[in-house]
Amino acid sequence: MPDHAVDEPLAFSAGGKCIYWNLCCDREAGAVDITIPYNQGSRAWGYWGYSLRSICPGYQPGYFMNDMDGWGVFGRNGTYGKHGTAQNPFVPYNNRLYTQKGNCVMAFSTSGGASGALPMAMTVPVQDTQPAVTVARLKQKLEAEVQKMVSAGHLRPGYYSTGWFEYTAGNIAPGLGDYLEDPFHNPSDTICTLIRALPHLSTSLQQQTSSYIKSEFNSYPLYTYCHIGWASGAAREVCIIPPDDTSRHSGPRLQAGEATRHTGNPSRPIHSMAHGNTFSFFRAQQGQCSTT
């Protein structure tokens, strides 16, 4: 697999003895035979390299963008764009490799050689049956998830890294917002979410959750901290944080030190309390809660 820029996402899939990959924007694609030792010449190969339009001319009539080599992340293409997380790995099936490129489904095989595209597939009207989700079922799910939080104790932010986006998400340098790649990094995120959940919980869990809210507020006052940090707390993520990512291991960050770096508004967490029930919040601080 050739070297590529860190901000150019890849998609991977596997089938049999091969791992398949393709690079964003329909640029490159190839495979690796994992049964062949590393560094042997026949171990890896490519299917195309910046040449898909010459291999399959006219394959993008359903792609809505002036620049066919562009990103195409948003707009009429929806999730079938060419950049970001909208990559489509190969699907090996019946001696063919299937993929979607430019809103076109392609099939590659050793006996290929089609000179043109097949007719456009027609839309078949169907009647979707939506599964019924009752209020009781939603409350049961909410109860279970909140109980997980209360049982785990203080939770550190969620960990996720996309590479290039970190520079514009306010994680590394001033950007579009405040640490957008750190879910639930602001103490108000957790507190407001739990306040809104309080009326829908059982009596016993309401009491536990109220104590949890009070503990979180006392440990990380909304008027003091903009980021709870990574020094303590149970993990939210399923992956292991890389040991060389030292920025994730720092302690809480103060509002005063971050106000000018990002939003310029250190009172944002306090304002966000309006999205919860402020009255319930103060009752929770007193060890009480209301289900109305």
Secondary structure by P-SEA (a helix, b strand, c coil): cccccccbbbbbbbcccccccccccccccccccccccccccccccccccccccccccccccccccccccccccccccccccccccccccccccccbbbbbcccbbbbbccccccccccccbbbbbbbbbcccccaaaaaaaaaaaaaaaaaacccccbbbbcccccccccccccccccccccccccaaaaaaaaaaacccccaaaaaaaaaaaaaaaaaccccccccccccccccccccccccccccccccccccccccccccccccccccccccccaaaaaaaaacccccc
